[in-house]
Amino acid sequence: MFARSALARPFAAASRACFFYTTEAAPATPQLLLRIKADVKDAMRSRDKERLAVVKGILSDLTYLEKSPQAPEKVTDSVIQVLIQKSIKRRQESVSSFESAGRAEQAAQENKEIEMLKVYLPQAMTEQEIEAEVRRVVEEQGATGAKDMGKVMKELGGLDPARAPKKIVSDTVKRVLASL
Protein backbone atom coordinates (compact mmCIF):
# COMPACT_ATOMS: atom_id res chain seq x y z
CA MET A 1 0.00 0.00 0.00
CA PHE A 2 2.76 2.45 0.91
CA ALA A 3 4.64 1.71 -2.25
CA ARG A 4 1.66 2.51 -4.45
CA SER A 5 1.01 5.87 -2.87
CA ALA A 6 4.68 6.80 -3.08
CA LEU A 7 4.64 5.79 -6.72
CA ALA A 8 1.45 7.76 -7.38
CA ARG A 9 2.75 10.99 -5.86
CA PRO A 10 5.23 11.94 -8.57
CA PHE A 11 2.54 11.51 -11.22
CA ALA A 12 0.08 13.62 -9.26
CA ALA A 13 2.66 16.35 -8.80
CA ALA A 14 3.53 16.22 -12.47
CA SER A 15 -0.10 16.53 -13.51
CA ARG A 16 -0.46 19.70 -11.45
CA ALA A 17 2.54 21.23 -13.18
CA CYS A 18 1.14 20.75 -16.69
CA PHE A 19 0.00 23.89 -18.45
CA PHE A 20 -2.02 24.08 -21.58
CA TYR A 21 -1.45 26.95 -23.96
CA THR A 22 -3.54 28.05 -26.85
CA THR A 23 -3.00 30.44 -29.71
CA GLU A 24 -6.56 31.76 -29.51
CA ALA A 25 -7.02 35.12 -27.86
CA ALA A 26 -9.35 35.35 -24.91
CA PRO A 27 -12.66 36.95 -25.88
CA ALA A 28 -12.72 40.64 -25.10
CA THR A 29 -15.22 41.66 -22.46
CA PRO A 30 -17.50 44.48 -23.60
CA GLN A 31 -16.78 47.77 -21.84
CA LEU A 32 -20.44 48.23 -20.94
CA LEU A 33 -20.49 44.86 -19.18
CA LEU A 34 -17.42 45.83 -17.16
CA ARG A 35 -19.12 49.10 -16.24
CA ILE A 36 -22.30 47.30 -15.15
CA LYS A 37 -20.33 44.87 -12.99
CA ALA A 38 -18.46 47.78 -11.39
CA ASP A 39 -21.80 49.47 -10.71
CA VAL A 40 -23.03 46.32 -8.96
CA LYS A 41 -20.05 46.51 -6.63
CA ASP A 42 -20.57 50.23 -6.04
CA ALA A 43 -24.26 49.72 -5.26
CA MET A 44 -23.39 46.93 -2.85
CA ARG A 45 -20.79 49.09 -1.10
CA SER A 46 -23.14 52.06 -0.83
CA ARG A 47 -26.05 49.78 0.19
CA ASP A 48 -28.25 51.26 -2.54
CA LYS A 49 -30.81 48.46 -2.80
CA GLU A 50 -32.86 50.03 -5.60
CA ARG A 51 -29.91 50.59 -7.93
CA LEU A 52 -28.50 47.17 -7.04
CA ALA A 53 -31.77 45.49 -8.01
CA VAL A 54 -31.89 47.32 -11.34
CA VAL A 55 -28.28 46.57 -12.26
CA LYS A 56 -28.52 42.94 -11.18
CA GLY A 57 -31.64 42.73 -13.33
CA ILE A 58 -29.56 43.72 -16.36
CA LEU A 59 -27.01 41.01 -15.57
CA SER A 60 -29.82 38.50 -15.09
CA ASP A 61 -31.36 39.40 -18.45
CA LEU A 62 -27.94 39.06 -20.08
CA THR A 63 -27.37 35.63 -18.54
CA TYR A 64 -30.81 34.53 -19.71
CA LEU A 65 -30.03 35.79 -23.22
CA GLU A 66 -26.69 33.97 -23.33
CA LYS A 67 -28.36 30.67 -22.41
CA SER A 68 -31.29 31.03 -24.78
CA PRO A 69 -31.36 29.37 -28.22
CA GLN A 70 -31.39 32.82 -29.87
CA ALA A 71 -28.13 33.78 -28.16
CA PRO A 72 -25.80 35.90 -30.28
CA GLU A 73 -22.36 34.48 -31.10
CA LYS A 74 -20.65 37.27 -29.26
CA VAL A 75 -21.98 39.62 -26.60
CA THR A 76 -21.12 43.19 -27.53
CA ASP A 77 -21.99 46.58 -26.12
CA SER A 78 -24.68 46.90 -28.78
CA VAL A 79 -26.32 43.62 -27.70
CA ILE A 80 -26.34 44.78 -24.09
CA GLN A 81 -27.79 48.16 -25.06
CA VAL A 82 -30.62 46.54 -27.01
CA LEU A 83 -31.30 44.37 -23.97
CA ILE A 84 -31.47 47.49 -21.80
CA GLN A 85 -33.84 49.14 -24.30
CA LYS A 86 -36.17 46.14 -24.05
CA SER A 87 -36.05 46.41 -20.27
CA ILE A 88 -36.93 50.10 -20.48
CA LYS A 89 -39.82 49.33 -22.82
CA ARG A 90 -41.19 46.73 -20.36
CA ARG A 91 -41.02 49.28 -17.57
CA GLN A 92 -42.76 51.93 -19.69
CA GLU A 93 -45.60 49.49 -20.29
CA SER A 94 -45.76 48.88 -16.54
CA VAL A 95 -45.92 52.62 -15.90
CA SER A 96 -48.93 52.99 -18.18
CA SER A 97 -50.61 50.01 -16.50
CA PHE A 98 -49.95 51.40 -13.02
CA GLU A 99 -51.19 54.86 -13.97
CA SER A 100 -54.39 53.49 -15.49
CA ALA A 101 -54.94 51.48 -12.29
CA GLY A 102 -54.38 54.56 -10.12
CA ARG A 103 -51.17 53.26 -8.53
CA ALA A 104 -49.01 56.38 -8.74
CA GLU A 105 -46.40 55.14 -6.24
CA GLN A 106 -45.53 52.05 -8.31
CA ALA A 107 -45.51 54.13 -11.50
CA ALA A 108 -43.04 56.56 -9.88
CA GLN A 109 -40.82 53.63 -8.87
CA GLU A 110 -40.81 52.28 -12.44
CA ASN A 111 -39.96 55.75 -13.80
CA LYS A 112 -37.07 55.93 -11.34
CA GLU A 113 -35.77 52.57 -12.61
CA ILE A 114 -36.11 53.76 -16.22
CA GLU A 115 -33.87 56.73 -15.41
CA MET A 116 -31.31 54.37 -13.82
CA LEU A 117 -31.27 52.26 -16.99
CA LYS A 118 -30.97 55.19 -19.40
CA VAL A 119 -27.50 55.90 -17.97
CA TYR A 120 -26.18 52.85 -19.88
CA LEU A 121 -27.54 53.85 -23.28
CA PRO A 122 -25.74 56.01 -25.83
CA GLN A 123 -27.24 59.23 -27.11
CA ALA A 124 -30.04 58.13 -29.44
CA MET A 125 -30.33 59.54 -32.94
CA THR A 126 -33.09 62.07 -33.35
CA GLU A 127 -35.90 61.37 -35.77
CA GLN A 128 -34.51 64.09 -38.06
CA GLU A 129 -31.11 62.35 -38.14
CA ILE A 130 -32.74 59.01 -38.88
CA GLU A 131 -34.87 60.57 -41.62
CA ALA A 132 -31.81 62.24 -43.18
CA GLU A 133 -29.99 58.88 -43.21
CA VAL A 134 -33.04 57.17 -44.74
CA ARG A 135 -33.35 59.83 -47.46
CA ARG A 136 -29.62 59.47 -48.26
CA VAL A 137 -29.98 55.69 -48.65
CA VAL A 138 -33.18 56.04 -50.70
CA GLU A 139 -31.33 58.38 -53.06
CA GLU A 140 -28.32 56.04 -53.32
CA GLN A 141 -30.50 52.99 -54.01
CA GLY A 142 -32.74 54.81 -56.43
CA ALA A 143 -35.81 53.62 -54.55
CA THR A 144 -39.11 54.68 -56.10
CA GLY A 145 -41.77 53.21 -53.84
CA ALA A 146 -42.80 50.76 -51.16
CA LYS A 147 -41.59 47.81 -53.24
CA ASP A 148 -37.99 48.94 -52.60
CA MET A 149 -38.32 48.85 -48.80
CA GLY A 150 -36.30 45.63 -48.51
CA LYS A 151 -33.32 47.13 -50.37
CA VAL A 152 -33.40 50.27 -48.24
CA MET A 153 -33.75 48.37 -44.94
CA LYS A 154 -30.89 46.06 -45.91
CA GLU A 155 -28.65 49.05 -46.54
CA LEU A 156 -29.73 50.63 -43.23
CA GLY A 157 -28.91 47.43 -41.36
CA GLY A 158 -25.56 48.91 -40.40
CA LEU A 159 -27.19 51.46 -38.10
CA ASP A 160 -26.57 50.74 -34.43
CA PRO A 161 -29.88 49.45 -33.02
CA ALA A 162 -29.04 51.03 -29.67
CA ARG A 163 -28.93 54.49 -31.26
CA ALA A 164 -31.62 53.99 -33.91
CA PRO A 165 -34.26 51.41 -32.95
CA LYS A 166 -35.34 49.23 -35.87
CA LYS A 167 -39.02 50.05 -35.36
CA ILE A 168 -38.42 53.79 -35.74
CA VAL A 169 -36.15 53.22 -38.77
CA SER A 170 -38.76 50.99 -40.38
CA ASP A 171 -41.57 53.49 -39.80
CA THR A 172 -39.39 56.29 -41.22
CA VAL A 173 -38.56 54.24 -44.31
CA LYS A 174 -42.27 53.53 -44.90
CA ARG A 175 -43.14 57.21 -44.51
CA VAL A 176 -40.34 58.39 -46.84
CA LEU A 177 -41.09 55.78 -49.51
CA ALA A 178 -44.82 56.58 -49.36
CA SER A 179 -44.06 60.25 -50.00
CA LEU A 180 -42.15 59.47 -53.23
C-alpha positions in Angstrom: 0.0 0.0 0.0 2.8 2.4 0.9 4.6 1.7 -2.3 1.7 2.5 -4.5 1.0 5.9 -2.9 4.7 6.8 -3.1 4.6 5.8 -6.7 1.4 7.8 -7.4 2.7 11.0 -5.9 5.2 11.9 -8.6 2.5 11.5 -11.2 0.1 13.6 -9.3 2.7 16.4 -8.8 3.5 16.2 -12.5 -0.1 16.5 -13.5 -0.5 19.7 -11.4 2.5 21.2 -13.2 1.1 20.8 -16.7 0.0 23.9 -18.4 -2.0 24.1 -21.6 -1.4 26.9 -24.0 -3.5 28.1 -26.9 -3.0 30.4 -29.7 -6.6 31.8 -29.5 -7.0 35.1 -27.9 -9.4 35.3 -24.9 -12.7 36.9 -25.9 -12.7 40.6 -25.1 -15.2 41.7 -22.5 -17.5 44.5 -23.6 -16.8 47.8 -21.8 -20.4 48.2 -20.9 -20.5 44.9 -19.2 -17.4 45.8 -17.2 -19.1 49.1 -16.2 -22.3 47.3 -15.1 -20.3 44.9 -13.0 -18.5 47.8 -11.4 -21.8 49.5 -10.7 -23.0 46.3 -9.0 -20.0 46.5 -6.6 -20.6 50.2 -6.0 -24.3 49.7 -5.3 -23.4 46.9 -2.8 -20.8 49.1 -1.1 -23.1 52.1 -0.8 -26.0 49.8 0.2 -28.2 51.3 -2.5 -30.8 48.5 -2.8 -32.9 50.0 -5.6 -29.9 50.6 -7.9 -28.5 47.2 -7.0 -31.8 45.5 -8.0 -31.9 47.3 -11.3 -28.3 46.6 -12.3 -28.5 42.9 -11.2 -31.6 42.7 -13.3 -29.6 43.7 -16.4 -27.0 41.0 -15.6 -29.8 38.5 -15.1 -31.4 39.4 -18.5 -27.9 39.1 -20.1 -27.4 35.6 -18.5 -30.8 34.5 -19.7 -30.0 35.8 -23.2 -26.7 34.0 -23.3 -28.4 30.7 -22.4 -31.3 31.0 -24.8 -31.4 29.4 -28.2 -31.4 32.8 -29.9 -28.1 33.8 -28.2 -25.8 35.9 -30.3 -22.4 34.5 -31.1 -20.6 37.3 -29.3 -22.0 39.6 -26.6 -21.1 43.2 -27.5 -22.0 46.6 -26.1 -24.7 46.9 -28.8 -26.3 43.6 -27.7 -26.3 44.8 -24.1 -27.8 48.2 -25.1 -30.6 46.5 -27.0 -31.3 44.4 -24.0 -31.5 47.5 -21.8 -33.8 49.1 -24.3 -36.2 46.1 -24.0 -36.0 46.4 -20.3 -36.9 50.1 -20.5 -39.8 49.3 -22.8 -41.2 46.7 -20.4 -41.0 49.3 -17.6 -42.8 51.9 -19.7 -45.6 49.5 -20.3 -45.8 48.9 -16.5 -45.9 52.6 -15.9 -48.9 53.0 -18.2 -50.6 50.0 -16.5 -49.9 51.4 -13.0 -51.2 54.9 -14.0 -54.4 53.5 -15.5 -54.9 51.5 -12.3 -54.4 54.6 -10.1 -51.2 53.3 -8.5 -49.0 56.4 -8.7 -46.4 55.1 -6.2 -45.5 52.0 -8.3 -45.5 54.1 -11.5 -43.0 56.6 -9.9 -40.8 53.6 -8.9 -40.8 52.3 -12.4 -40.0 55.8 -13.8 -37.1 55.9 -11.3 -35.8 52.6 -12.6 -36.1 53.8 -16.2 -33.9 56.7 -15.4 -31.3 54.4 -13.8 -31.3 52.3 -17.0 -31.0 55.2 -19.4 -27.5 55.9 -18.0 -26.2 52.9 -19.9 -27.5 53.9 -23.3 -25.7 56.0 -25.8 -27.2 59.2 -27.1 -30.0 58.1 -29.4 -30.3 59.5 -32.9 -33.1 62.1 -33.3 -35.9 61.4 -35.8 -34.5 64.1 -38.1 -31.1 62.4 -38.1 -32.7 59.0 -38.9 -34.9 60.6 -41.6 -31.8 62.2 -43.2 -30.0 58.9 -43.2 -33.0 57.2 -44.7 -33.3 59.8 -47.5 -29.6 59.5 -48.3 -30.0 55.7 -48.6 -33.2 56.0 -50.7 -31.3 58.4 -53.1 -28.3 56.0 -53.3 -30.5 53.0 -54.0 -32.7 54.8 -56.4 -35.8 53.6 -54.6 -39.1 54.7 -56.1 -41.8 53.2 -53.8 -42.8 50.8 -51.2 -41.6 47.8 -53.2 -38.0 48.9 -52.6 -38.3 48.8 -48.8 -36.3 45.6 -48.5 -33.3 47.1 -50.4 -33.4 50.3 -48.2 -33.7 48.4 -44.9 -30.9 46.1 -45.9 -28.7 49.1 -46.5 -29.7 50.6 -43.2 -28.9 47.4 -41.4 -25.6 48.9 -40.4 -27.2 51.5 -38.1 -26.6 50.7 -34.4 -29.9 49.5 -33.0 -29.0 51.0 -29.7 -28.9 54.5 -31.3 -31.6 54.0 -33.9 -34.3 51.4 -32.9 -35.3 49.2 -35.9 -39.0 50.1 -35.4 -38.4 53.8 -35.7 -36.2 53.2 -38.8 -38.8 51.0 -40.4 -41.6 53.5 -39.8 -39.4 56.3 -41.2 -38.6 54.2 -44.3 -42.3 53.5 -44.9 -43.1 57.2 -44.5 -40.3 58.4 -46.8 -41.1 55.8 -49.5 -44.8 56.6 -49.4 -44.1 60.3 -50.0 -42.1 59.5 -53.2 
